[in-house]
Structures are given as structure tokens and as C-alpha cells.
Amino acid sequence: MARINDVGGMQGFGPVDTTDDTEPFHADWEARVVGLFNALRAQGLFTTDEFRDVIESMPPAEYLATPYYERWFRAVCVLLERKGVLAPGELDD
């Protein structure tokens, strides 16, 4: 079964924006999320496959409405809870 991230061949998403965006990050927090991901993955806390699975398992409406690096942050938070590093709901406040 295809997940929402697999939109190949789907219609209705409009044209692909091919504008060359030279900035990899548009806010400091985005770079920090990538750093957090890299550090935790390097420590063996989770694999790239686990990380991708969390993102790709998001409900379709949520996936489409969530900015790219926010998806990364949410995935890291979910994995930290699953691995017992964070208590369930610890970051909800």
C-alpha cells in the first residue's frame, strides 16, 4: 500500500517548483534538528529506516500540512519516546 510520501504518478499537486533555493535551512532550528538527528543516529539510538518509517507513517493530511524539517523533529521525538529516552508526553508542554 502506498503511503502519502509516495506521490509518483498522482495528479492534483500542481507544478513542481524548480526554483533554485541556495539556502539549505531557512531558520536556525532547522539546522539544529538535522544536527540532533545526526548525533542521535550516530549514537545508534535509531536507524535511518526507523526514522523514515515514522515520517512516512504520518496521517496524510498531517504529512502534507507539516513543513519538511518539522517532520524530522516530530520523527525524532517519536523515536525518543519509543526508545525510552523521553517519557510519553514529556514534550507535550
N, C-alpha and C positions, 0 to 999 in steps of 0.2 A: 504494500500500500504506500503510495506516495505521500510524503509529508509536505507541509506548506513551503519549506525552503526549496523544494524541487519543482520549480515553476516552468521548466523547459517545455515548450510547446503549448503552454497555456495562453489564452487570449485575455485581453481586458486590462493589462497592466500599463498600457501606454508605451511610448517610445523609450528606449534605453538612453539615459543621459550619458553622453560620451565626452562631456566637458572634462578637460584635464585638470584635476584638482591636485595641486602640488603639495598640499599640507596633509600629512598622514593623520593628524589629530587637530580637532577644532577647539578643544578645551583641554586644560591640564589634566582633568580627571580621567580623560580617555587614555592618555599615556600611562597614567598610574594603574589603570585596570589591566593594560597589557603587561606592565611590569609585575603586577600581582599574579596574573595568570602564569607568566614565565617562571617566576620564583616558586610558586606552589607546584607547578608541573615538574620543575627541575628537582624538587624535593621528593617527587614520587607520590604526592598526595592524590593525584588523579592523572588519568591519561588524556591525550587529545581526543581519543574516541569517546570517552565518557563525557568530556566537555561538549563535544559536538552533539552527542545524543541529547543532552539536556536542552540545548538551544533548539535542535530540530524537533523536540517533543513539545515545544510551547504550543498552546492553542493557536490556531491560525489567525484569529483576529488580533490576539496579543502580539504574535510574531510580526505581523505586518505593521502594527502601530508602534513598535518599540525600536528606537534607534539602535544602530549596529553595536556600539560599544556598551550600551545599556544591556543588550542581550548577553554580552560577555560577562558583565558584572553580575547579572542575575544567575547565570550558569555557575560562576564561581561560588556565589552564596549558597546555591542549592547543593553543590558538591561539598562545601564545607560542612553543611548540616548533615548530609548523608554519611560523611566520613567521621562525624562526631566531634569535629573541631569546634563547631558552633552548636549551641543548644537550639532546638527547634524554636523559631520565632525570636531568637536573640536580637536579630537586626530589625525587627518589625517596628521598634520605637524609633 
